[in-house]
Each structure stands twice: as structure tokens, then as C-alpha cells.
């Protein structure tokens, strides 16, 4: 009789342990919603995540999906505290977007410690798939290596040999400057100097004057977001474009909209995808535009949030809804090819780098632009196997 009770209890315990988890699966968008990146990620990335959840059906393996969001205020300590609270108190399984590389690197360590998942779409530093790579992190849309190699190499080949950098003074800016400097030197160019400005600066006059006096013929702007827009506007007031090549190493549709197409003439940029790339990207982007409070079109980083969430949910589905072990979820994501309407087909490497084609864009003439947001022509495609740093060069501990 006792044996039967033991068997019955054991059976119940086994059933309970393997019962499907029907609690909400919580994912969270952490980004800047009030400062220089607010238009570049901000509410747009939250909308993109919500659209992915809705398009997936609102549930995964029977679990309803909830999307949380917060503003990290461009501060690593604030971002880290939010991440810890989400994981410890709210049972968040995935944190994504993470513009501002200092915040991304801080949260990267917390997610590894707590064994959850981080997917960087707005984050740029290539350290996330290099020395700081972890089994819990995927870098989705772009990185500093891709930007530097896609833009700087082309400029040097076109005759822009002598460079001076104006750089945003934090992890992303430093990394982008270093990557671009290495490409310039390897391509036969020279780096004559650099100057660094604080995030959110309002007056760039002294930095611009130093660049003009350097003897360089190319001024590389290792500066993202709203800072880049303000820097380019002030540089145009100084007439820099008449005497130098002004290269925005990370330039998006939001920059062109903020600066104005007339002042953005001749800008060449590298983006992972573009809203007007094909019928699928246009259809999705029109839906995004209708929902955005400022009626913005999406940039590639916001589109990356959508793509990343879809693939994450496919992996959780494959694991029958079990998402607590972040390293296992990431391993499952790496084992599955990626495919969606915004990025097409791709893969995720062992170092966490999402591999896909990139596109070289050039601003349209004002006469060729038919509407607001019609700012770029696609002038070249960078093949997937050339778009990102070779695996052997990253120094990722996960790579044997």
C-alpha cells in the first residue's frame, strides 16, 4: 500500500514538473526614450516588439506574451538597475535593443549572471561578439566593425586618405573610431588625430575648428543619434562640406529627416535593411508608420527589434515554452536559420553575431525624393559573408 502511495506521489510530482508553463512570457525593451537616441530607438523599438508579438499571435506554446519597456536615460547604472529589477522581480526573460554601448555592456554581464537573454539591436559595440561575448547574448542588427568596414574602406578607396575624427566620448564612439582608424590605415590612409565630445553636447564649434585645422581631407564622425544630426548641421554652418569630406559613420533615415535632405546631399551610409527595400519592407513599414506617434518610418535598428523578437519566439516555441534557461534559448536560436520579411535569410554564429546582408545607401537628390522619408537609394549590397568581422578575429571566448 505504501509503495502505491509512493508511486502515485512520484507520478504527480513528475507530471507537475513537466506541466506546460502557462505564465506570461515577459520580454522587455530597454533604450533611450528621452535623449539623443529617442527617435532612433525609443518608442519605435517598443512598437516594433509589440508588432512582432502580435504577428506571432500573442502567445507562444500557450503562454501569453507581455512587452515591457523602460528608459535607461543613457546611464549604465540606471540601465543595470532596471535590468536587475526586471529579472529579479518581474521574471523578464529577454532584454533587447540596448542603444548606448556602455549600458549594453553593463546589462550584458547581468544577463549572463542571471542566465537570461540579451539581444542587442540598437547596441553597436563589437565587443559584444568579441572579448565580452557570452552564451546569453546575440548581436542582431549592426556593429562598429560592419560600419567601419562598409564606409571607411570605400571612402579611402575613393581618395579620402587623410582622416580626423570627431568622436562621441563613450564606449560606442571609442570603438567606432578605433575600428574605422584600423580600416583607414590598412587601406593605405592616415589618421591625423581625433577629438572627443560629451554625449548630448550643444556646441560643436571647437571640435569642428580642430578638425578643419588638422590638415585632413576627411572628417569622420564617430557620433550617433541626435548628436550626429546636430554636429552635421553646425559643420554645414562652418562650410565644412565645401572643403572636406564629411563622413557620418553611423547615419540613418532619422538623421536625414532631422538634418533635411538638402543638407544631407552626398552622404553614403551602411544599413542592415531599409524601409523602402522591397514590397515586404514597405508593407510592414507602412503599418509601423501608422502606429508611430510622430509618424516616423522605421530605421534598421527598430526593424531589427521586430526580427529578433520573432526568432526568439520561434526558439521558445521549439522549447515548448520553456524560457528560464537563457543559455539554452540562445543555443536553440543559434541552431535555427533566421528568416523574416525584413531581413530575409540569415544565421547566428557561435559568437552571437547575427549574419545577414548589409546595404550601402546614398541620399537622394531633393528632386528625386517623392515624399517625407523617401531619402535613400540603395547603391550596393554587401554579401552576408563580408558584412561582419571574421569569426577568427573577434577573440570571443566561445570560439574554439
Beta strands, then each sheet from edge to edge (+ up, - down):
strand 1: 25-31
strand 2: 59-60
strand 3: 63-71
strand 4: 92-97
strand 5: 117-120
strand 6: 137-139
strand 7: 162-168
strand 8: 190-197
strand 9: 218-222
strand 10: 245-248
strand 11: 268-271
strand 12: 338-340
strand 13: 344-348
strand 14: 354-355
strand 15: 358-363
strand 16: 376-382
sheet 1: 2+ 3- 1- 4- 5- 6-
sheet 2: 8+ 7+ 9+ 10+
sheet 3: 11+ 15- 16+
sheet 4: 12+ 13- 14+
end
